[in-house]
Amino acid sequence: MNAIEKLLAKKTASDIARMNELEKAIASEEGAIKADASSPVKAWPRIEKIPSGYEIPLTLKSIAAIGRLQLSATASSMKSLQPYRPKPSRDSLAAGELSELRMFCAQKGVGIIGFTDMPANLIFRDRAILFDKAIVLLYEMDEEAVNAAPGVKTFKMSFETYDRLGAITNELTEKIRQMGFAAHASHPMGGLALYPPLASRAGLGSLGKHGMLITPELGPRQRISAVLTNISNLPVANNEAVMSDKCASCNACASLCPAGAFYEEPIKRDYGYTTVDIDKCVREFSANNACSVCLKACSKANAGSGL
């Protein structure tokens, strides 16, 4: 790494460290709901790996493509973790307000949302949330950019979706607060919980062999975030997070993975499935324009299937 790249790595590591501090600070707030012993460890990004460029691509070429987007997404993630928690004046939606929330999301570009109770075993270890009702948001990844993987177009789209959905998640959180409820955001870039099983639990899709969510509408082409709130009468679904029969019998993602990162058989955990060796996956992500080959393979395998 040259001097500029080392400087960028140092700043990125500092930003991630601050984000981790803010996330962990939630556990000290009154009424915080903490992760339990079976919760997953937050596996990315790992601060100690950042200075070498292992976790996040930090070459001048990559920064030219995604530097602004990375800074913007980091800023919105910081904003989502600020300790402002206005005291709620109510906890139940009135007639028409659920439709109002759905319309707000749709106007921002989020056409698919779901609702579920947040179980403690989906909160990342050493993290916490303040409310156990989750509004789960899905934001579409551009199909053309996915099909260009691996490449700069895919790489840029990856961070564009982090940035845009992060902003929308914060905007929805603020709207819910203005309506008199309590809420805080879980940002798509990292976040407070393991999203694919959470979204599956909310009835939005099934778990993929690659560890991503597969939905009837988009296959695996979505970014996920959540808003945690005290709204008590959301139409929650609490489904079991499962892998579909079609996904279990398909091997498109694993067979095309350039890193050979897939385990031979998915490993069942209390919170879902572990299917991918994170070290092998992240190494390829960092070295090859965010890779996304498994996303591309799955998207093509599920094109028009309605899975």
Salt bridges, closest charged atoms under 4 A:
ASP15 OD2 - LYS11 NZ 2.94
GLU21 OE1 - ARG18 NH1 3.31
GLU23 OE2 - LYS42 NZ 2.66
GLU23 OE1 - ARG127 NE 2.69
GLU29 OE1 - ARG85 NE 3.82
GLU55 OE2 - ARG46 NE 2.54
GLU97 OE2 - ARG90 NH2 2.66
GLU100 OE2 - LYS175 NZ 2.84
ASP117 OD1 - LYS133 NZ 2.58
GLU140 OE2 - ARG221 NH1 3.03
GLU143 OE1 - ARG221 NH2 3.93
GLU144 OE2 - LYS153 NZ 2.52
GLU171 OE1 - LYS108 NZ 3.13
GLU174 OE1 - ARG177 NH1 3.95
ASP279 OD1 - ARG46 NH1 2.98
